[in-house]
Amino acid sequence: MVKVILPELGEGIDKATLTYWYFQEGDHVKEGEDLVEMSTDKAVFNLPSPVTGVLREIFRREGDTVGVGEALAVVEEEISG
């Protein structure tokens, strides 16, 4: 399982608001594909999936304010072989 975490956003920005999930729990996602839209008072941006797999659990909902370093969701990595 790989956590989707809100990364460092820049100087003086320590939180963002979750505005939209592009996928739901149980959906298959690809590495680099936009998972969630976030906004700050300065910008709107998307966070991509860190791995290819299944979005297993969403911890934060639309409208939630999230601090840098906090987990938003978990993706179960697809093991190719």
mmCIF file of the N, C-alpha and C atoms, coordinates in Angstrom:
data_MODEL
# 
_entry.id   MODEL 
# 
loop_
_atom_site.group_PDB 
_atom_site.id 
_atom_site.type_symbol 
_atom_site.label_atom_id 
_atom_site.label_alt_id 
_atom_site.label_comp_id 
_atom_site.label_asym_id 
_atom_site.label_entity_id 
_atom_site.label_seq_id 
_atom_site.pdbx_PDB_ins_code 
_atom_site.Cartn_x 
_atom_site.Cartn_y 
_atom_site.Cartn_z 
_atom_site.occupancy 
_atom_site.B_iso_or_equiv 
_atom_site.pdbx_formal_charge 
_atom_site.auth_seq_id 
_atom_site.auth_comp_id 
_atom_site.auth_asym_id 
_atom_site.auth_atom_id 
_atom_site.pdbx_PDB_model_num 
ATOM 1   N N  . MET A 1 1  ? 0.840   -1.175  0.000   1.00 0.00 ? 1  MET A N  1 
ATOM 2   C CA . MET A 1 1  ? 0.000   0.000   0.000   1.00 0.00 ? 1  MET A CA 1 
ATOM 3   C C  . MET A 1 1  ? 0.890   1.244   0.000   1.00 0.00 ? 1  MET A C  1 
ATOM 4   N N  . VAL A 1 2  ? 0.507   2.189   -0.818  1.00 0.00 ? 2  VAL A N  1 
ATOM 5   C CA . VAL A 1 2  ? 1.261   3.435   -0.941  1.00 0.00 ? 2  VAL A CA 1 
ATOM 6   C C  . VAL A 1 2  ? 0.333   4.590   -0.576  1.00 0.00 ? 2  VAL A C  1 
ATOM 7   N N  . LYS A 1 3  ? 0.768   5.411   0.370   1.00 0.00 ? 3  LYS A N  1 
ATOM 8   C CA . LYS A 1 3  ? -0.033  6.559   0.781   1.00 0.00 ? 3  LYS A CA 1 
ATOM 9   C C  . LYS A 1 3  ? 0.124   7.700   -0.215  1.00 0.00 ? 3  LYS A C  1 
ATOM 10  N N  . VAL A 1 4  ? -0.975  8.381   -0.488  1.00 0.00 ? 4  VAL A N  1 
ATOM 11  C CA . VAL A 1 4  ? -0.973  9.609   -1.278  1.00 0.00 ? 4  VAL A CA 1 
ATOM 12  C C  . VAL A 1 4  ? -0.912  10.738  -0.257  1.00 0.00 ? 4  VAL A C  1 
ATOM 13  N N  . ILE A 1 5  ? 0.182   11.504  -0.284  1.00 0.00 ? 5  ILE A N  1 
ATOM 14  C CA . ILE A 1 5  ? 0.436   12.506  0.736   1.00 0.00 ? 5  ILE A CA 1 
ATOM 15  C C  . ILE A 1 5  ? 0.509   13.892  0.107   1.00 0.00 ? 5  ILE A C  1 
ATOM 16  N N  . LEU A 1 6  ? -0.014  14.880  0.804   1.00 0.00 ? 6  LEU A N  1 
ATOM 17  C CA . LEU A 1 6  ? 0.093   16.262  0.337   1.00 0.00 ? 6  LEU A CA 1 
ATOM 18  C C  . LEU A 1 6  ? 1.545   16.692  0.457   1.00 0.00 ? 6  LEU A C  1 
ATOM 19  N N  . PRO A 1 7  ? 2.196   17.001  -0.676  1.00 0.00 ? 7  PRO A N  1 
ATOM 20  C CA . PRO A 1 7  ? 3.624   17.359  -0.650  1.00 0.00 ? 7  PRO A CA 1 
ATOM 21  C C  . PRO A 1 7  ? 3.840   18.810  -0.215  1.00 0.00 ? 7  PRO A C  1 
ATOM 22  N N  . GLU A 1 8  ? 5.105   19.167  -0.047  1.00 0.00 ? 8  GLU A N  1 
ATOM 23  C CA . GLU A 1 8  ? 5.469   20.569  0.198   1.00 0.00 ? 8  GLU A CA 1 
ATOM 24  C C  . GLU A 1 8  ? 4.914   21.402  -0.944  1.00 0.00 ? 8  GLU A C  1 
ATOM 25  N N  . LEU A 1 9  ? 4.340   22.555  -0.624  1.00 0.00 ? 9  LEU A N  1 
ATOM 26  C CA . LEU A 1 9  ? 3.665   23.364  -1.632  1.00 0.00 ? 9  LEU A CA 1 
ATOM 27  C C  . LEU A 1 9  ? 4.384   24.657  -1.964  1.00 0.00 ? 9  LEU A C  1 
ATOM 28  N N  . GLY A 1 10 ? 5.391   24.986  -1.223  1.00 0.00 ? 10 GLY A N  1 
ATOM 29  C CA . GLY A 1 10 ? 6.102   26.229  -1.459  1.00 0.00 ? 10 GLY A CA 1 
ATOM 30  C C  . GLY A 1 10 ? 6.180   27.044  -0.188  1.00 0.00 ? 10 GLY A C  1 
ATOM 31  N N  . GLU A 1 11 ? 6.961   28.075  -0.242  1.00 0.00 ? 11 GLU A N  1 
ATOM 32  C CA . GLU A 1 11 ? 7.222   28.895  0.923   1.00 0.00 ? 11 GLU A CA 1 
ATOM 33  C C  . GLU A 1 11 ? 5.954   29.513  1.496   1.00 0.00 ? 11 GLU A C  1 
ATOM 34  N N  . GLY A 1 12 ? 5.722   29.263  2.762   1.00 0.00 ? 12 GLY A N  1 
ATOM 35  C CA . GLY A 1 12 ? 4.595   29.865  3.451   1.00 0.00 ? 12 GLY A CA 1 
ATOM 36  C C  . GLY A 1 12 ? 3.254   29.176  3.237   1.00 0.00 ? 12 GLY A C  1 
ATOM 37  N N  . ILE A 1 13 ? 3.211   28.107  2.451   1.00 0.00 ? 13 ILE A N  1 
ATOM 38  C CA . ILE A 1 13 ? 1.951   27.394  2.212   1.00 0.00 ? 13 ILE A CA 1 
ATOM 39  C C  . ILE A 1 13 ? 2.032   26.060  2.933   1.00 0.00 ? 13 ILE A C  1 
ATOM 40  N N  . ASP A 1 14 ? 1.185   25.877  3.940   1.00 0.00 ? 14 ASP A N  1 
ATOM 41  C CA . ASP A 1 14 ? 1.262   24.653  4.738   1.00 0.00 ? 14 ASP A CA 1 
ATOM 42  C C  . ASP A 1 14 ? -0.018  23.822  4.720   1.00 0.00 ? 14 ASP A C  1 
ATOM 43  N N  . LYS A 1 15 ? -1.000  24.258  3.913   1.00 0.00 ? 15 LYS A N  1 
ATOM 44  C CA . LYS A 1 15 ? -2.242  23.482  3.820   1.00 0.00 ? 15 LYS A CA 1 
ATOM 45  C C  . LYS A 1 15 ? -2.926  23.776  2.488   1.00 0.00 ? 15 LYS A C  1 
ATOM 46  N N  . ALA A 1 16 ? -3.841  22.895  2.123   1.00 0.00 ? 16 ALA A N  1 
ATOM 47  C CA . ALA A 1 16 ? -4.630  23.047  0.898   1.00 0.00 ? 16 ALA A CA 1 
ATOM 48  C C  . ALA A 1 16 ? -6.005  22.446  1.143   1.00 0.00 ? 16 ALA A C  1 
ATOM 49  N N  . THR A 1 17 ? -6.963  22.855  0.334   1.00 0.00 ? 17 THR A N  1 
ATOM 50  C CA . THR A 1 17 ? -8.317  22.324  0.430   1.00 0.00 ? 17 THR A CA 1 
ATOM 51  C C  . THR A 1 17 ? -8.541  21.320  -0.692  1.00 0.00 ? 17 THR A C  1 
ATOM 52  N N  . LEU A 1 18 ? -9.072  20.165  -0.322  1.00 0.00 ? 18 LEU A N  1 
ATOM 53  C CA . LEU A 1 18 ? -9.388  19.138  -1.300  1.00 0.00 ? 18 LEU A CA 1 
ATOM 54  C C  . LEU A 1 18 ? -10.673 19.555  -2.006  1.00 0.00 ? 18 LEU A C  1 
ATOM 55  N N  . THR A 1 19 ? -10.601 19.711  -3.332  1.00 0.00 ? 19 THR A N  1 
ATOM 56  C CA . THR A 1 19 ? -11.781 20.205  -4.045  1.00 0.00 ? 19 THR A CA 1 
ATOM 57  C C  . THR A 1 19 ? -12.487 19.149  -4.888  1.00 0.00 ? 19 THR A C  1 
ATOM 58  N N  . TYR A 1 20 ? -11.749 18.110  -5.357  1.00 0.00 ? 20 TYR A N  1 
ATOM 59  C CA . TYR A 1 20 ? -12.418 17.125  -6.211  1.00 0.00 ? 20 TYR A CA 1 
ATOM 60  C C  . TYR A 1 20 ? -11.600 15.847  -6.321  1.00 0.00 ? 20 TYR A C  1 
ATOM 61  N N  . TRP A 1 21 ? -12.256 14.709  -6.117  1.00 0.00 ? 21 TRP A N  1 
ATOM 62  C CA . TRP A 1 21 ? -11.640 13.397  -6.394  1.00 0.00 ? 21 TRP A CA 1 
ATOM 63  C C  . TRP A 1 21 ? -12.019 12.977  -7.811  1.00 0.00 ? 21 TRP A C  1 
ATOM 64  N N  . TYR A 1 22 ? -11.040 12.584  -8.602  1.00 0.00 ? 22 TYR A N  1 
ATOM 65  C CA . TYR A 1 22 ? -11.294 12.101  -9.964  1.00 0.00 ? 22 TYR A CA 1 
ATOM 66  C C  . TYR A 1 22 ? -11.687 10.624  -9.984  1.00 0.00 ? 22 TYR A C  1 
ATOM 67  N N  . PHE A 1 23 ? -11.398 9.916   -8.889  1.00 0.00 ? 23 PHE A N  1 
ATOM 68  C CA . PHE A 1 23 ? -11.697 8.485   -8.792  1.00 0.00 ? 23 PHE A CA 1 
ATOM 69  C C  . PHE A 1 23 ? -12.387 8.198   -7.468  1.00 0.00 ? 23 PHE A C  1 
ATOM 70  N N  . GLN A 1 24 ? -12.975 7.004   -7.379  1.00 0.00 ? 24 GLN A N  1 
ATOM 71  C CA . GLN A 1 24 ? -13.621 6.549   -6.152  1.00 0.00 ? 24 GLN A CA 1 
ATOM 72  C C  . GLN A 1 24 ? -12.874 5.326   -5.630  1.00 0.00 ? 24 GLN A C  1 
ATOM 73  N N  . GLU A 1 25 ? -13.121 4.992   -4.373  1.00 0.00 ? 25 GLU A N  1 
ATOM 74  C CA . GLU A 1 25 ? -12.518 3.794   -3.803  1.00 0.00 ? 25 GLU A CA 1 
ATOM 75  C C  . GLU A 1 25 ? -12.864 2.589   -4.670  1.00 0.00 ? 25 GLU A C  1 
ATOM 76  N N  . GLY A 1 26 ? -11.862 1.756   -4.929  1.00 0.00 ? 26 GLY A N  1 
ATOM 77  C CA . GLY A 1 26 ? -12.047 0.560   -5.743  1.00 0.00 ? 26 GLY A CA 1 
ATOM 78  C C  . GLY A 1 26 ? -11.686 0.761   -7.207  1.00 0.00 ? 26 GLY A C  1 
ATOM 79  N N  . ASP A 1 27 ? -11.516 2.015   -7.635  1.00 0.00 ? 27 ASP A N  1 
ATOM 80  C CA . ASP A 1 27 ? -11.159 2.296   -9.029  1.00 0.00 ? 27 ASP A CA 1 
ATOM 81  C C  . ASP A 1 27 ? -9.685  1.988   -9.291  1.00 0.00 ? 27 ASP A C  1 
ATOM 82  N N  . HIS A 1 28 ? -9.397  1.554   -10.521 1.00 0.00 ? 28 HIS A N  1 
ATOM 83  C CA . HIS A 1 28 ? -8.024  1.333   -10.968 1.00 0.00 ? 28 HIS A CA 1 
ATOM 84  C C  . HIS A 1 28 ? -7.450  2.664   -11.432 1.00 0.00 ? 28 HIS A C  1 
ATOM 85  N N  . VAL A 1 29 ? -6.219  2.957   -10.996 1.00 0.00 ? 29 VAL A N  1 
ATOM 86  C CA . VAL A 1 29 ? -5.546  4.194   -11.384 1.00 0.00 ? 29 VAL A CA 1 
ATOM 87  C C  . VAL A 1 29 ? -4.166  3.867   -11.940 1.00 0.00 ? 29 VAL A C  1 
ATOM 88  N N  . LYS A 1 30 ? -3.666  4.761   -12.784 1.00 0.00 ? 30 LYS A N  1 
ATOM 89  C CA . LYS A 1 30 ? -2.335  4.585   -13.362 1.00 0.00 ? 30 LYS A CA 1 
ATOM 90  C C  . LYS A 1 30 ? -1.380  5.590   -12.748 1.00 0.00 ? 30 LYS A C  1 
ATOM 91  N N  . GLU A 1 31 ? -0.122  5.192   -12.618 1.00 0.00 ? 31 GLU A N  1 
ATOM 92  C CA . GLU A 1 31 ? 0.897   6.092   -12.102 1.00 0.00 ? 31 GLU A CA 1 
ATOM 93  C C  . GLU A 1 31 ? 0.931   7.373   -12.934 1.00 0.00 ? 31 GLU A C  1 
ATOM 94  N N  . GLY A 1 32 ? 0.934   8.506   -12.264 1.00 0.00 ? 32 GLY A N  1 
ATOM 95  C CA . GLY A 1 32 ? 0.983   9.803   -12.938 1.00 0.00 ? 32 GLY A CA 1 
ATOM 96  C C  . GLY A 1 32 ? -0.372  10.369  -13.315 1.00 0.00 ? 32 GLY A C  1 
ATOM 97  N N  . GLU A 1 33 ? -1.415  9.558   -13.219 1.00 0.00 ? 33 GLU A N  1 
ATOM 98  C CA . GLU A 1 33 ? -2.774  10.005  -13.546 1.00 0.00 ? 33 GLU A CA 1 
ATOM 99  C C  . GLU A 1 33 ? -3.309  10.869  -12.400 1.00 0.00 ? 33 GLU A C  1 
ATOM 100 N N  . ASP A 1 34 ? -3.979  11.973  -12.730 1.00 0.00 ? 34 ASP A N  1 
ATOM 101 C CA . ASP A 1 34 ? -4.518  12.862  -11.705 1.00 0.00 ? 34 ASP A CA 1 
ATOM 102 C C  . ASP A 1 34 ? -5.530  12.129  -10.826 1.00 0.00 ? 34 ASP A C  1 
ATOM 103 N N  . LEU A 1 35 ? -5.288  12.178  -9.507  1.00 0.00 ? 35 LEU A N  1 
ATOM 104 C CA . LEU A 1 35 ? -6.192  11.560  -8.537  1.00 0.00 ? 35 LEU A CA 1 
ATOM 105 C C  . LEU A 1 35 ? -7.142  12.570  -7.923  1.00 0.00 ? 35 LEU A C  1 
ATOM 106 N N  . VAL A 1 36 ? -6.585  13.725  -7.562  1.00 0.00 ? 36 VAL A N  1 
ATOM 107 C CA . VAL A 1 36 ? -7.337  14.667  -6.751  1.00 0.00 ? 36 VAL A CA 1 
ATOM 108 C C  . VAL A 1 36 ? -6.944  16.098  -7.098  1.00 0.00 ? 36 VAL A C  1 
ATOM 109 N N  . GLU A 1 37 ? -7.939  16.989  -7.060  1.00 0.00 ? 37 GLU A N  1 
ATOM 110 C CA . GLU A 1 37 ? -7.699  18.414  -7.267  1.00 0.00 ? 37 GLU A CA 1 
ATOM 111 C C  . GLU A 1 37 ? -7.647  19.084  -5.899  1.00 0.00 ? 37 GLU A C  1 
ATOM 112 N N  . MET A 1 38 ? -6.644  19.946  -5.714  1.00 0.00 ? 38 MET A N  1 
ATOM 113 C CA . MET A 1 38 ? -6.447  20.667  -4.471  1.00 0.00 ? 38 MET A CA 1 
ATOM 114 C C  . MET A 1 38 ? -6.377  22.159  -4.779  1.00 0.00 ? 38 MET A C  1 
ATOM 115 N N  . SER A 1 39 ? -6.681  22.986  -3.780  1.00 0.00 ? 39 SER A N  1 
ATOM 116 C CA . SER A 1 39 ? -6.554  24.426  -3.994  1.00 0.00 ? 39 SER A CA 1 
ATOM 117 C C  . SER A 1 39 ? -5.980  25.093  -2.745  1.00 0.00 ? 39 SER A C  1 
ATOM 118 N N  . THR A 1 40 ? -5.254  26.178  -2.994  1.00 0.00 ? 40 THR A N  1 
ATOM 119 C CA . THR A 1 40 ? -4.773  27.049  -1.921  1.00 0.00 ? 40 THR A CA 1 
ATOM 120 C C  . THR A 1 40 ? -5.281  28.439  -2.253  1.00 0.00 ? 40 THR A C  1 
ATOM 121 N N  . ASP A 1 41 ? -4.930  29.420  -1.448  1.00 0.00 ? 41 ASP A N  1 
ATOM 122 C CA . ASP A 1 41 ? -5.349  30.776  -1.762  1.00 0.00 ? 41 ASP A CA 1 
ATOM 123 C C  . ASP A 1 41 ? -4.599  31.335  -2.969  1.00 0.00 ? 41 ASP A C  1 
ATOM 124 N N  . LYS A 1 42 ? -3.561  30.612  -3.422  1.00 0.00 ? 42 LYS A N  1 
ATOM 125 C CA . LYS A 1 42 ? -2.749  31.080  -4.545  1.00 0.00 ? 42 LYS A CA 1 
ATOM 126 C C  . LYS A 1 42 ? -2.899  30.267  -5.824  1.00 0.00 ? 42 LYS A C  1 
ATOM 127 N N  . ALA A 1 43 ? -3.342  29.023  -5.734  1.00 0.00 ? 43 ALA A N  1 
ATOM 128 C CA . ALA A 1 43 ? -3.362  28.166  -6.933  1.00 0.00 ? 43 ALA A CA 1 
ATOM 129 C C  . ALA A 1 43 ? -4.301  26.977  -6.773  1.00 0.00 ? 43 ALA A C  1 
ATOM 130 N N  . VAL A 1 44 ? -4.661  26.399  -7.926  1.00 0.00 ? 44 VAL A N  1 
ATOM 131 C CA . VAL A 1 44 ? -5.384  25.125  -7.993  1.00 0.00 ? 44 VAL A CA 1 
ATOM 132 C C  . VAL A 1 44 ? -4.446  24.156  -8.693  1.00 0.00 ? 44 VAL A C  1 
ATOM 133 N N  . PHE A 1 45 ? -4.314  22.943  -8.153  1.00 0.00 ? 45 PHE A N  1 
ATOM 134 C CA . PHE A 1 45 ? -3.388  21.979  -8.731  1.00 0.00 ? 45 PHE A CA 1 
ATOM 135 C C  . PHE A 1 45 ? -3.921  20.569  -8.539  1.00 0.00 ? 45 PHE A C  1 
ATOM 136 N N  . ASN A 1 46 ? -3.376  19.626  -9.301  1.00 0.00 ? 46 ASN A N  1 
ATOM 137 C CA . ASN A 1 46 ? -3.748  18.221  -9.205  1.00 0.00 ? 46 ASN A CA 1 
ATOM 138 C C  . ASN A 1 46 ? -2.603  17.414  -8.618  1.00 0.00 ? 46 ASN A C  1 
ATOM 139 N N  . LEU A 1 47 ? -2.946  16.407  -7.816  1.00 0.00 ? 47 LEU A N  1 
ATOM 140 C CA . LEU A 1 47 ? -1.959  15.457  -7.318  1.00 0.00 ? 47 LEU A CA 1 
ATOM 141 C C  . LEU A 1 47 ? -2.116  14.165  -8.105  1.00 0.00 ? 47 LEU A C  1 
ATOM 142 N N  . PRO A 1 48 ? -1.023  13.641  -8.668  1.00 0.00 ? 48 PRO A N  1 
ATOM 143 C CA . PRO A 1 48 ? -1.099  12.399  -9.427  1.00 0.00 ? 48 PRO A CA 1 
ATOM 144 C C  . PRO A 1 48 ? -0.963  11.172  -8.531  1.00 0.00 ? 48 PRO A C  1 
ATOM 145 N N  . SER A 1 49 ? -1.376  10.036  -9.058  1.00 0.00 ? 49 SER A N  1 
ATOM 146 C CA . SER A 1 49 ? -1.177  8.779   -8.355  1.00 0.00 ? 49 SER A CA 1 
ATOM 147 C C  . SER A 1 49 ? 0.315   8.447   -8.346  1.00 0.00 ? 49 SER A C  1 
ATOM 148 N N  . PRO A 1 50 ? 0.846   8.050   -7.195  1.00 0.00 ? 50 PRO A N  1 
ATOM 149 C CA . PRO A 1 50 ? 2.269   7.709   -7.125  1.00 0.00 ? 50 PRO A CA 1 
ATOM 150 C C  . PRO A 1 50 ? 2.601   6.361   -7.758  1.00 0.00 ? 50 PRO A C  1 
ATOM 151 N N  . VAL A 1 51 ? 1.591   5.508   -7.930  1.00 0.00 ? 51 VAL A N  1 
ATOM 152 C CA . VAL A 1 51 ? 1.790   4.164   -8.486  1.00 0.00 ? 51 VAL A CA 1 
ATOM 153 C C  . VAL A 1 51 ? 0.564   3.733   -9.287  1.00 0.00 ? 51 VAL A C  1 
ATOM 154 N N  . THR A 1 52 ? 0.717   2.676   -10.057 1.00 0.00 ? 52 THR A N  1 
ATOM 155 C CA . THR A 1 52 ? -0.409  2.037   -10.738 1.00 0.00 ? 52 THR A CA 1 
ATOM 156 C C  . THR A 1 52 ? -1.006  1.004   -9.788  1.00 0.00 ? 52 THR A C  1 
ATOM 157 N N  . GLY A 1 53 ? -2.328  1.015   -9.665  1.00 0.00 ? 53 GLY A N  1 
ATOM 158 C CA . GLY A 1 53 ? -2.979  0.063   -8.775  1.00 0.00 ? 53 GLY A CA 1 
ATOM 159 C C  . GLY A 1 53 ? -4.430  0.417   -8.543  1.00 0.00 ? 53 GLY A C  1 
ATOM 160 N N  . VAL A 1 54 ? -4.933  0.049   -7.363  1.00 0.00 ? 54 VAL A N  1 
ATOM 161 C CA . VAL A 1 54 ? -6.330  0.266   -7.006  1.00 0.00 ? 54 VAL A CA 1 
ATOM 162 C C  . VAL A 1 54 ? -6.401  1.259   -5.848  1.00 0.00 ? 54 VAL A C  1 
ATOM 163 N N  . LEU A 1 55 ? -7.248  2.263   -6.002  1.00 0.00 ? 55 LEU A N  1 
ATOM 164 C CA . LEU A 1 55 ? -7.483  3.243   -4.936  1.00 0.00 ? 55 LEU A CA 1 
ATOM 165 C C  . LEU A 1 55 ? -8.300  2.535   -3.852  1.00 0.00 ? 55 LEU A C  1 
ATOM 166 N N  . ARG A 1 56 ? -7.632  2.152   -2.784  1.00 0.00 ? 56 ARG A N  1 
ATOM 167 C CA . ARG A 1 56 ? -8.267  1.312   -1.764  1.00 0.00 ? 56 ARG A CA 1 
ATOM 168 C C  . ARG A 1 56 ? -9.063  2.107   -0.732  1.00 0.00 ? 56 ARG A C  1 
ATOM 169 N N  . GLU A 1 57 ? -8.512  3.226   -0.278  1.00 0.00 ? 57 GLU A N  1 
ATOM 170 C CA . GLU A 1 57 ? -9.208  3.963   0.771   1.00 0.00 ? 57 GLU A CA 1 
ATOM 171 C C  . GLU A 1 57 ? -8.921  5.448   0.632   1.00 0.00 ? 57 GLU A C  1 
ATOM 172 N N  . ILE A 1 58 ? -9.975  6.243   0.757   1.00 0.00 ? 58 ILE A N  1 
ATOM 173 C CA . ILE A 1 58 ? -9.869  7.697   0.738   1.00 0.00 ? 58 ILE A CA 1 
ATOM 174 C C  . ILE A 1 58 ? -10.068 8.179   2.168   1.00 0.00 ? 58 ILE A C  1 
ATOM 175 N N  . PHE A 1 59 ? -9.075  8.904   2.702   1.00 0.00 ? 59 PHE A N  1 
ATOM 176 C CA . PHE A 1 59 ? -9.129  9.384   4.087   1.00 0.00 ? 59 PHE A CA 1 
ATOM 177 C C  . PHE A 1 59 ? -9.775  10.761  4.213   1.00 0.00 ? 59 PHE A C  1 
ATOM 178 N N  . ARG A 1 60 ? -9.641  11.587  3.185   1.00 0.00 ? 60 ARG A N  1 
ATOM 179 C CA . ARG A 1 60 ? -10.136 12.963  3.242   1.00 0.00 ? 60 ARG A CA 1 
ATOM 180 C C  . ARG A 1 60 ? -11.166 13.185  2.146   1.00 0.00 ? 60 ARG A C  1 
ATOM 181 N N  . ARG A 1 61 ? -12.141 13.992  2.418   1.00 0.00 ? 61 ARG A N  1 
ATOM 182 C CA . ARG A 1 61 ? -13.254 14.228  1.502   1.00 0.00 ? 61 ARG A CA 1 
ATOM 183 C C  . ARG A 1 61 ? -13.196 15.622  0.901   1.00 0.00 ? 61 ARG A C  1 
ATOM 184 N N  . GLU A 1 62 ? -13.966 15.833  -0.153  1.00 0.00 ? 62 GLU A N  1 
ATOM 185 C CA . GLU A 1 62 ? -14.048 17.143  -0.793  1.00 0.00 ? 62 GLU A CA 1 
ATOM 186 C C  . GLU A 1 62 ? -14.478 18.181  0.235   1.00 0.00 ? 62 GLU A C  1 
ATOM 187 N N  . GLY A 1 63 ? -13.773 19.309  0.245   1.00 0.00 ? 63 GLY A N  1 
ATOM 188 C CA . GLY A 1 63 ? -14.035 20.371  1.199   1.00 0.00 ? 63 GLY A CA 1 
ATOM 189 C C  . GLY A 1 63 ? -13.128 20.332  2.416   1.00 0.00 ? 63 GLY A C  1 
ATOM 190 N N  . ASP A 1 64 ? -12.440 19.211  2.655   1.00 0.00 ? 64 ASP A N  1 
ATOM 191 C CA . ASP A 1 64 ? -11.522 19.098  3.791   1.00 0.00 ? 64 ASP A CA 1 
ATOM 192 C C  . ASP A 1 64 ? -10.266 19.926  3.551   1.00 0.00 ? 64 ASP A C  1 
ATOM 193 N N  . THR A 1 65 ? -9.753  20.525  4.616   1.00 0.00 ? 65 THR A N  1 
ATOM 194 C CA . THR A 1 65 ? -8.458  21.198  4.566   1.00 0.00 ? 65 THR A CA 1 
ATOM 195 C C  . THR A 1 65 ? -7.414  20.211  5.069   1.00 0.00 ? 65 THR A C  1 
ATOM 196 N N  . VAL A 1 66 ? -6.315  20.096  4.312   1.00 0.00 ? 66 VAL A N  1 
ATOM 197 C CA . VAL A 1 66 ? -5.293  19.090  4.573   1.00 0.00 ? 66 VAL A CA 1 
ATOM 198 C C  . VAL A 1 66 ? -3.944  19.779  4.765   1.00 0.00 ? 66 VAL A C  1 
ATOM 199 N N  . GLY A 1 67 ? -3.203  19.361  5.772   1.00 0.00 ? 67 GLY A N  1 
ATOM 200 C CA . GLY A 1 67 ? -1.875  19.915  6.017   1.00 0.00 ? 67 GLY A CA 1 
ATOM 201 C C  . GLY A 1 67 ? -0.812  19.190  5.215   1.00 0.00 ? 67 GLY A C  1 
ATOM 202 N N  . VAL A 1 68 ? 0.279   19.891  4.929   1.00 0.00 ? 68 VAL A N  1 
ATOM 203 C CA . VAL A 1 68 ? 1.411   19.291  4.230   1.00 0.00 ? 68 VAL A CA 1 
ATOM 204 C C  . VAL A 1 68 ? 1.878   18.062  5.008   1.00 0.00 ? 68 VAL A C  1 
ATOM 205 N N  . GLY A 1 69 ? 2.098   16.957  4.303   1.00 0.00 ? 69 GLY A N  1 
ATOM 206 C CA . GLY A 1 69 ? 2.545   15.714  4.926   1.00 0.00 ? 69 GLY A CA 1 
ATOM 207 C C  . GLY A 1 69 ? 1.429   14.785  5.353   1.00 0.00 ? 69 GLY A C  1 
ATOM 208 N N  . GLU A 1 70 ? 0.184   15.257  5.302   1.00 0.00 ? 70 GLU A N  1 
ATOM 209 C CA . GLU A 1 70 ? -0.951  14.408  5.694   1.00 0.00 ? 70 GLU A CA 1 
ATOM 210 C C  . GLU A 1 70 ? -1.353  13.479  4.554   1.00 0.00 ? 70 GLU A C  1 
ATOM 211 N N  . ALA A 1 71 ? -1.803  12.295  4.913   1.00 0.00 ? 71 ALA A N  1 
ATOM 212 C CA . ALA A 1 71 ? -2.246  11.306  3.928   1.00 0.00 ? 71 ALA A CA 1 
ATOM 213 C C  . ALA A 1 71 ? -3.662  11.606  3.466   1.00 0.00 ? 71 ALA A C  1 
ATOM 214 N N  . LEU A 1 72 ? -3.882  11.515  2.158   1.00 0.00 ? 72 LEU A N  1 
ATOM 215 C CA . LEU A 1 72 ? -5.202  11.723  1.566   1.00 0.00 ? 72 LEU A CA 1 
ATOM 216 C C  . LEU A 1 72 ? -5.891  10.404  1.256   1.00 0.00 ? 72 LEU A C  1 
ATOM 217 N N  . ALA A 1 73 ? -5.087  9.410   0.878   1.00 0.00 ? 73 ALA A N  1 
ATOM 218 C CA . ALA A 1 73 ? -5.641  8.128   0.432   1.00 0.00 ? 73 ALA A CA 1 
ATOM 219 C C  . ALA A 1 73 ? -4.539  7.076   0.409   1.00 0.00 ? 73 ALA A C  1 
ATOM 220 N N  . VAL A 1 74 ? -4.948  5.843   0.094   1.00 0.00 ? 74 VAL A N  1 
ATOM 221 C CA . VAL A 1 74 ? -4.005  4.737   -0.065  1.00 0.00 ? 74 VAL A CA 1 
ATOM 222 C C  . VAL A 1 74 ? -4.296  4.048   -1.392  1.00 0.00 ? 74 VAL A C  1 
ATOM 223 N N  . VAL A 1 75 ? -3.228  3.783   -2.140  1.00 0.00 ? 75 VAL A N  1 
ATOM 224 C CA . VAL A 1 75 ? -3.339  3.032   -3.396  1.00 0.00 ? 75 VAL A CA 1 
ATOM 225 C C  . VAL A 1 75 ? -2.604  1.703   -3.206  1.00 0.00 ? 75 VAL A C  1 
ATOM 226 N N  . GLU A 1 76 ? -3.294  0.606   -3.519  1.00 0.00 ? 76 GLU A N  1 
ATOM 227 C CA . GLU A 1 76 ? -2.662  -0.721  -3.475  1.00 0.00 ? 76 GLU A CA 1 
ATOM 228 C C  . GLU A 1 76 ? -1.936  -0.916  -4.787  1.00 0.00 ? 76 GLU A C  1 
ATOM 229 N N  . GLU A 1 77 ? -0.610  -0.983  -4.705  1.00 0.00 ? 77 GLU A N  1 
ATOM 230 C CA . GLU A 1 77 ? 0.208   -1.059  -5.903  1.00 0.00 ? 77 GLU A CA 1 
ATOM 231 C C  . GLU A 1 77 ? -0.008  -2.369  -6.656  1.00 0.00 ? 77 GLU A C  1 
ATOM 232 N N  . GLU A 1 78 ? -0.118  -2.235  -7.968  1.00 0.00 ? 78 GLU A N  1 
ATOM 233 C CA . GLU A 1 78 ? -0.267  -3.390  -8.853  1.00 0.00 ? 78 GLU A CA 1 
ATOM 234 C C  . GLU A 1 78 ? 1.124   -3.954  -9.110  1.00 0.00 ? 78 GLU A C  1 
ATOM 235 N N  . ILE A 1 79 ? 1.302   -5.197  -8.810  1.00 0.00 ? 79 ILE A N  1 
ATOM 236 C CA . ILE A 1 79 ? 2.598   -5.851  -9.028  1.00 0.00 ? 79 ILE A CA 1 
ATOM 237 C C  . ILE A 1 79 ? 2.554   -6.558  -10.381 1.00 0.00 ? 79 ILE A C  1 
ATOM 238 N N  . SER A 1 80 ? 3.399   -6.083  -11.289 1.00 0.00 ? 80 SER A N  1 
ATOM 239 C CA . SER A 1 80 ? 3.433   -6.727  -12.617 1.00 0.00 ? 80 SER A CA 1 
ATOM 240 C C  . SER A 1 80 ? 4.486   -7.806  -12.611 1.00 0.00 ? 80 SER A C  1 
ATOM 241 N N  . GLY A 1 81 ? 4.219   -8.845  -13.332 1.00 0.00 ? 81 GLY A N  1 
ATOM 242 C CA . GLY A 1 81 ? 5.199   -9.925  -13.313 1.00 0.00 ? 81 GLY A CA 1 
ATOM 243 C C  . GLY A 1 81 ? 4.837   -10.910 -14.253 1.00 0.00 ? 81 GLY A C  1 
# 
